[in-house]
Amino acid sequence: MGFVKEFKEFITTGNVIEFAVAVIMAGALGQVIKGFVSNIVMPIVGIFTGGVSFADKKYVLSEAIVDAAGKITQPENAITYGAWIDTIINLIIVGFVMFLIVKAYNKTKKPVEEAAPAGPSDNDLLAEIRDLLKKD
């Protein structure tokens, strides 16, 4: 029964819940950025590649084999470098957005105040006063 109680305490701590929310938000943010790259950035890049959709760029290693009825019996084997470049651009944009989020978060944190240097203790002060009185 102790295991269940420990697990319940673990799962209800703030850190686990915050981590779960962060994972869900990261997934949603990733989808938004993927849509941004695929639907906005890549068409602009496509202009510089002759107006062709960049995500469709590929190098065909072997053509698809089609039978007499027009049915594909073996699909083509291709290196889809356009989709890979799309993924790299996604990664760069996600990294940049995460950088901006962390930078903004760090600005909201309170600066850590350095502790004032410790002065002499009460006993040290009393001993110093006593020594000064003895001199007189």
Sequence and secondary structure as in RCSB ss.txt:
>XXXX:A:sequence
MGFVKEFKEFITTGNVIEFAVAVIMAGALGQVIKGFVSNIVMPIVGIFTGGVSFADKKYVLSEAIVDAAGKITQP
ENAITYGAWIDTIINLIIVGFVMFLIVKAYNKTKKPVEEAAPAGPSDNDLLAEIRDLLKKD
>XXXX:A:secstr
 HHHHHHHHHHTSHHHHHHHHHHHHHHHHHHHHHHHIIIIIHHHHHHHTTSS GGG  EEEE  EE TTS EEE 
 EEE HHHHHHHHHHHHHHHHHHHHHHHHHHHHS            HHHHHHHHHHHHHH 
